[in-house]
Amino acid sequence: MTLLLLLLLSLSADIEVLRTHDLVVVVSLSADIEVLRTHDLVVVVSLSANIEVLRTHDLVVVVSLSANIEVLLLHTHDLVVVPLSADIISTVEFNYSGELLATGDKGGRVVIFQREQESKNRPHSRGEYNVYSTFQSHEPEFDYLKSLEIEEKINKIRWLPQQNAAHSLLSTNDKTIKLWKISQRDKRAEGYNLKDEDGRLRDPFRITSLRVPVLLPMDRMVEASPRRIFANAHTYHINSISVNSDHETYLSADDLRVNLWHLEITDRSFNIVDIKPANMEELTEVITAAECHPHQCNVFVYSSSKGTIRLCDMRAAALCDRQSKFFEEPEDPSSRSFFSEIISSISDVKFSHSGRYMMTRDYLSVKVWDLNMENRPVETYQVHEYLRSKLCSLYENDCIFDKFECCWNGADSAIMTGSYNNFFRMFDRNTRRDITLEASRENSKPRAILKARKVSTGGKRKKDEISVDSLDFNKKILHTAWHPKENVIAVAATNNLYIFQDKIN
Ligand SMILES: *[C@@H]1O[C@H](CO)[C@@H](O)[C@H](O)[C@H]1NC(C)=O
């Protein structure tokens, strides 16, 4: 598969980078920002937001203005603007036909893209995605009982199958799940009898004739409205939501529990898994992800921080604390180290579209499991094995706890997952071939073919290879999505969304 860049969208559209001599000035176009210059230091002061970016030759300083000044980042040699953290994309999801793509970000916003129709006079316009709707899904909140701030960050988005002209999706932050309805209007009614064009009621005694209202075309208007709010069911942080194949129920999972909801009922949910020990000091394991089976509405799986996966059958018991199947690969004693348990933690689990397999992502690999074989995966793919020698520094900078997601292509024949340095990996299950690609502004011009990247591990470095030591661990691709039918992929790299598509001819 040859990939082309289709769209590159930065959510921080109001920030511009100017360059003078060796200085980089970061300017926001939202008018409330001032640029000061002292010697070779450029200071960008925002009058409203509380994050500032200062920059000298090879020094980036991010300063918070809220009372005390804090330096967050130093000595970066590249010219990347430090994105405002609210713009960092935290989830990406295609709808069931792939025509719509939703992203969620740390600032609680949801942006929906729609694929434009093919047009005869613009043959190259095939497949372009444009912004369809943007709305604020979650706001920051405060839990007064626990004195805890509840972030607005969108952890997951799941589409519901379309049932009428409107679209629906579920979005969740750490605590609250919301059902949104997204509807569009491109016609308006005119010529009412009881009110005039401004909407004011007319005096009934002065209405002497009846007229038939008509529908007139108008500019497309897309509205998002919250339909249901599913709150107060999770004590811990929600990591997963998954719509069931019955299209009437869905599950939500936090660190210790899985709940089952009916889409129409917001005031109660059923707790179907609870792994909270009576004494929290005995806690050794947390739930990291959960998903419903794509065809059997009684079956779901959840993964754990110990690298195991449990498959449960809701017909067996109301509380599925005892799994029906338990998937675990015996550990290789020769590779045991201090980090073994941390890197075996599963960050994502996804059923194949066929429902026969599931895929899990841990820190260094992706594994494909046959649901009929519990003792080991049928396929294991190394994502970035060269990091095994770097685990110590990855532990120190907390990267070892990054939660990479993974996804299947529509035919279940290929899988994709992210890595560092804005690299992402694709594995062909039939040919066993794999490829490393990079989502970067510099290397991806629109419609240019993406080149395979290679990381050199020790020894001599060949031309075009990048050494393990120069990988940037701040640039990570945690979230990716694959169009359910075509070779179109969406890759979230910090605050940038890249959409690549297979070259057609
Ligand atoms: C996905 O979105 C497209 C575009 O609006 C729509 O036509 C399609 O029905 C949606 N698919 C499903 C299965 O919901």
Ligand as a Chemical Component Dictionary entry (heavy atoms), coordinates in Angstrom:
data_LIG
# 
_chem_comp.id                   LIG 
_chem_comp.type                 NON-POLYMER 
_chem_comp.pdbx_formal_charge   0 
_chem_comp.three_letter_code    LIG 
# 
loop_
_chem_comp_atom.comp_id 
_chem_comp_atom.atom_id 
_chem_comp_atom.alt_atom_id 
_chem_comp_atom.type_symbol 
_chem_comp_atom.charge 
_chem_comp_atom.model_Cartn_x 
_chem_comp_atom.model_Cartn_y 
_chem_comp_atom.model_Cartn_z 
_chem_comp_atom.pdbx_ordinal 
LIG C1 C1 C 0 -21.563 7.492  8.445  1  
LIG O1 O1 O 0 -21.712 8.824  7.965  2  
LIG C2 C2 C 0 -22.192 8.957  6.638  3  
LIG C3 C3 C 0 -22.084 10.405 6.233  4  
LIG O2 O2 O 0 -23.045 11.229 6.800  5  
LIG C4 C4 C 0 -23.586 8.395  6.525  6  
LIG O3 O3 O 0 -24.067 8.506  5.212  7  
LIG C5 C5 C 0 -23.556 6.944  6.967  8  
LIG O4 O4 O 0 -24.858 6.421  6.982  9  
LIG C6 C6 C 0 -22.909 6.782  8.341  10 
LIG N1 N1 N 0 -22.781 5.356  8.560  11 
LIG C7 C7 C 0 -23.348 4.690  9.550  12 
LIG C8 C8 C 0 -23.376 3.217  9.406  13 
LIG O5 O5 O 0 -23.798 5.230  10.519 14 
# 
loop_
_chem_comp_bond.comp_id 
_chem_comp_bond.atom_id_1 
_chem_comp_bond.atom_id_2 
_chem_comp_bond.value_order 
_chem_comp_bond.pdbx_ordinal 
LIG C1 O1 SING 1  
LIG C1 C6 SING 2  
LIG O1 C2 SING 3  
LIG C2 C3 SING 4  
LIG C2 C4 SING 5  
LIG C3 O2 SING 6  
LIG C4 O3 SING 7  
LIG C4 C5 SING 8  
LIG C5 O4 SING 9  
LIG C5 C6 SING 10 
LIG C6 N1 SING 11 
LIG N1 C7 SING 12 
LIG C7 C8 SING 13 
LIG C7 O5 DOUB 14 
# 
